[in-house]
Amino acid sequence: MLLALTAEKYIEHHLTHLAFNLKTMSFGEGGGFWTLHVDTLGISIVLGIILFGGLRFIATRMKEVPNYWQSAAELLIEFVGNTVYEIFHKKNQFVSSLALTIFLWVFAMNALDLLPLDLVPRVLGMLGVTHFKVVPTTDPNATFGISFAVFLLIIFFNIKIKRTHLIKEMLSFPFGIYFFPVNLIFRLIEECVKPLTLSLRLFGNMFAGELIFILIAIMPWWVQWPPGAIWAIFHIFVITLQAFLFMMLTIIYLGMAHENH
């Protein structure tokens, strides 16, 4: 089926989500507020269960002489903990756990971009599924959903840590209390930009990477291998970097919420 498509239809096919409309209670290709992207939601949940279920399995079987998986988990936890400590200058178990969760989850979702492009759609096509996007982070709904959760935590810690000082900070920084309308506008813009930068940076990089894989796939088969291999190797760096940047910005934003100007 996929081989019989024209280049234009092939690209369109790989950029179309498996959608479920909550109003009509039916599957389709439409969009809108009442539409769920079943592929994005399903893969995100499955990856979360596998990834953090695996970490839970490792944590309950810790040994004095660690095996490979335990050593890898301990190194990763120590790295994230040290990164949080450098920004907060003290241990913060909640932020460390959140940062680790974000890094691993985003990395796992990004890494699905390295699967053969037609593998999952062909398998699901045999079961009657017409469209299925494999990489959740190429969907702005997924990236914005994660960043919006971080945004809510930023607001929560701002209120919890700063309390009444938050009002003074919003009205007086950076130009002084006499310019409080300008200060307030700048502060609101600054806070609203944070989830947008988090989500759009991740989505833009991953969507561009997926699109390049699609463009390579429509080339003749005997031309695909060199550019495909080169881009896949480079993309390993991209998916790791984007997960790391998302984690770092989350730590920095939460660190700013804990500090007074």
Summary of the structure (lengths in Angstrom):
residues: 261
radius of gyration: 21.8
end to end distance: 59.6
largest distance: 68.3
contacts: 733
relative contact order: 0.12
helix: 74%
strand: 3%
